[in-house]
Amino acid sequence: MKILVCIKQVPDMESKFRIDAAGTWYSDSDLAWRMNEYDEYAVEQAVQLKEQVGEGCELTVLSIGPDRVKETMKKALAMGCDRGVHVKDDASQRKDSFEIASVVAEFVGGKGFDLIFTGMQSQDRGSAQVGVLVGELAGIPAVSTVVDFAYADGALTVKRELEGGMKAVVKLKTPALVTCQLGLNTPRYPTLPNIMKAKKKEIETIEVAALLKADPRLTTEKMYFPEKKGGGLVLEGDPGQLADQLLGILREKTAVLK
């Protein structure tokens, strides 16, 4: 079995963000970097499947970005991935979801991956589009927001999260792609011996120009912080008096009541 897991390096969400000079993305200076949280669940599920299948199973981790993403890839290798593929792109933040998915699909083509795991979405862009687009472009079925996963005899049984707390059980055969939701599993902490082993594992580098065959569908015109607004008004007292007070405020400050 051949498994691919796709990960993204994102800033730690506790970082202090600044808009870059172009005004279309955040500045990448003075930020701490980590693996996208959703992708940690994807890596863990891929490693669990590799352990279940046993001998003959190969697990590859892929990431797109500048050289610094290799540090995040090493965590995936320490968690149990066998090899890494770094698609070198110093301008990955300028590419839309379709371009990123196209790069992954171009890499996947003809390599015979039985299963592809991705996170449901990235914490910085949050489009939740790349995983399902990869499935479409690669011509394989894709299931999103997976919160439970089982594999047996070349078939998957997965539970996916729907709106309003509802769940759906989906069965499909490989090859397939799943996007992983928070809570699917408990990602493991890499042990020190595995961290040391990860340093010796192969990370192949491919220039993004060799894989990018698509034009963007979207462009980001502007990025900005939301305007600060004043605090709300808290009303306290007898309910009857509060009702009259609220009606007065609505008449004075809004067009709700006239």
C-alpha positions in Angstrom: 0.0 0.0 0.0 1.1 3.5 -0.8 -0.1 6.4 1.4 0.4 10.1 1.0 -0.3 12.7 3.7 -0.2 16.4 2.9 0.8 18.9 5.5 1.1 22.7 5.7 3.4 24.8 7.9 1.5 27.6 9.6 2.3 30.3 12.2 1.6 29.6 15.8 -1.8 31.2 16.3 -0.5 33.0 19.4 2.0 34.9 17.2 1.6 38.7 16.8 0.5 39.1 13.1 1.3 42.0 10.8 0.1 42.7 7.3 2.9 42.4 4.7 4.2 45.2 2.5 1.9 44.2 -0.4 -1.1 44.3 1.9 -2.4 40.9 0.7 -1.1 38.5 3.3 0.6 38.4 6.7 4.3 39.2 7.2 6.3 36.0 7.8 9.0 37.8 9.9 9.2 37.2 13.7 6.7 34.3 13.6 6.9 30.9 15.3 6.0 28.1 12.9 4.3 24.8 13.5 2.4 22.0 11.7 -1.2 22.9 10.9 -3.3 21.4 13.6 -5.8 19.6 11.3 -2.8 18.1 9.5 -1.5 16.6 12.7 -4.7 14.4 12.8 -4.1 13.5 9.2 -0.5 12.4 9.9 -1.6 10.4 12.9 -4.3 8.6 11.0 -1.9 7.8 8.1 0.7 6.4 10.6 -2.0 4.3 12.3 -3.0 2.9 8.9 0.6 2.1 8.1 1.0 0.3 11.4 -2.2 -1.7 10.7 -1.2 -2.7 7.2 2.3 -3.6 8.2 5.1 -4.7 5.9 5.0 -3.3 2.4 3.3 -0.1 3.3 5.0 3.1 2.3 4.0 6.5 3.8 5.1 9.8 2.2 4.6 13.2 3.6 4.4 16.2 1.2 4.6 19.9 2.0 4.7 23.0 -0.2 6.6 26.1 0.8 10.0 27.6 1.4 13.0 25.8 2.9 11.7 26.3 6.5 8.8 23.8 6.0 11.4 21.0 6.1 11.5 21.5 9.9 7.8 20.8 10.1 8.2 17.8 7.8 10.7 16.3 10.2 8.0 16.2 12.9 5.9 14.1 10.5 8.8 11.9 9.8 9.4 11.5 13.5 5.8 10.5 14.0 6.2 7.6 11.6 6.2 8.8 7.9 8.9 7.0 5.8 10.0 9.8 3.4 9.3 13.4 2.6 8.7 15.4 -0.6 9.3 19.1 -0.3 7.8 21.1 -3.1 10.0 24.2 -2.9 8.0 27.4 -3.4 9.0 30.7 -1.8 5.8 32.3 -3.0 3.3 29.6 -1.9 1.3 32.2 0.1 0.4 33.9 -3.2 -1.2 30.8 -4.7 -4.9 30.1 -4.4 -6.4 26.8 -3.4 -6.8 25.6 -7.0 -3.1 26.1 -7.7 -2.0 24.4 -4.6 -4.3 21.4 -5.2 -3.1 21.3 -8.9 0.5 21.0 -7.7 -0.4 18.1 -5.4 -2.5 16.4 -8.0 0.3 16.7 -10.6 2.7 15.0 -8.1 0.2 12.3 -7.3 -0.5 11.5 -11.0 0.7 8.0 -12.0 2.3 7.2 -8.6 -0.4 4.7 -7.5 -1.2 6.2 -4.1 -4.0 4.1 -2.5 -4.9 6.7 0.1 -4.3 10.4 0.5 -4.8 12.2 3.8 -5.1 15.9 4.3 -6.3 18.2 7.1 -9.8 19.5 6.7 -8.5 23.1 6.4 -5.5 25.2 7.2 -5.5 27.5 10.2 -4.2 30.5 8.3 -6.3 30.5 5.1 -9.2 28.3 6.2 -10.6 27.7 2.8 -11.2 23.9 3.3 -10.9 23.5 -0.4 -7.4 22.0 -1.2 -8.2 18.4 -0.1 -11.4 17.9 -2.0 -9.9 19.7 -5.1 -7.0 17.2 -5.0 -9.5 14.4 -5.1 -11.3 15.9 -8.0 -8.2 16.7 -10.0 -6.7 13.3 -9.3 -9.9 11.6 -10.3 -10.5 9.8 -7.0 -13.4 10.0 -4.5 -12.9 12.3 -1.6 -14.7 12.5 1.8 -14.3 15.6 3.9 -14.5 16.4 7.7 -13.8 12.8 8.8 -14.1 12.2 12.5 -13.9 8.4 12.5 -11.9 6.1 10.2 -11.7 2.3 9.6 -9.9 0.3 6.9 -10.3 -3.3 5.8 -9.8 -5.3 2.6 -9.3 -2.2 0.4 -12.3 -0.4 1.6 -12.9 2.5 4.0 -15.7 3.1 6.4 -15.6 6.7 7.7 -17.8 8.9 9.7 -18.0 12.5 8.6 -19.3 15.6 10.5 -22.3 17.4 9.2 -24.0 20.6 10.3 -26.0 20.7 13.5 -24.2 17.9 15.2 -25.3 15.3 12.7 -22.9 12.6 11.4 -22.9 10.5 8.2 -21.3 7.1 7.7 -19.7 6.7 4.2 -18.2 3.6 2.7 -15.9 3.7 -0.3 -13.1 1.8 -2.0 -9.5 2.8 -2.5 -8.0 4.8 -4.1 -9.5 7.6 -2.1 -8.8 10.9 -0.3 -10.0 11.9 3.2 -9.8 15.3 4.9 -9.4 15.0 8.7 -11.4 17.0 11.3 -10.2 17.8 14.8 -10.9 15.0 17.2 -10.4 12.1 14.7 -7.6 10.7 16.9 -5.0 11.8 19.4 -1.8 12.8 17.6 1.3 11.2 19.1 4.3 13.1 20.4 7.5 12.1 18.6 9.9 10.2 20.9 13.6 11.3 21.1 14.8 8.1 19.3 12.3 8.7 16.5 13.3 12.3 16.2 16.9 11.2 15.8 15.8 8.6 13.2 13.9 11.3 11.3 17.1 13.2 10.7 18.3 10.4 8.5 15.1 10.0 6.5 15.0 11.2 2.9 13.4 14.5 2.0 13.3 14.9 -1.8 13.0 18.5 -3.1 11.1 19.4 -6.2 10.8 22.9 -7.6 7.2 24.1 -7.8 7.7 25.1 -11.5 8.0 21.4 -12.4 4.5 20.7 -11.0 2.5 23.9 -11.4 0.4 23.5 -14.6 -2.6 25.6 -13.6 -3.5 29.2 -13.6 -5.1 30.9 -10.4 -8.8 31.1 -10.1 -8.8 33.7 -7.3 -6.6 36.7 -6.4 -6.4 38.4 -3.0 -6.9 42.1 -3.4 -6.5 43.2 0.1 -6.0 41.9 3.6 -6.6 43.9 6.8 -7.5 43.7 10.4 -11.1 44.3 11.3 -11.9 47.8 12.6 -12.1 48.2 16.3 -15.6 48.9 17.6 -16.9 50.3 20.9 -18.0 48.0 23.7 -21.6 46.9 24.1 -24.1 48.4 26.5 -25.1 46.2 29.5 -28.6 46.9 31.0 -29.3 46.0 34.6 -32.4 46.3 36.7 -36.1 45.3 36.8 -37.2 43.5 33.7 -40.1 45.8 33.1 -38.0 48.9 33.3 -35.3 47.3 31.2 -37.9 46.6 28.4 -38.8 50.3 28.3 -35.2 51.3 28.4 -34.3 48.9 25.5 -37.2 50.2 23.4 -36.0 53.8 24.0 -32.4 52.8 22.9 -33.7 51.1 19.7 -35.8 54.1 18.8 -33.0 56.5 19.4 -30.0 54.7 17.9 -31.5 52.4 15.2 -34.1 52.3 12.5 -35.6 49.1 14.0 -38.4 51.0 15.7 -39.9 54.3 14.5 
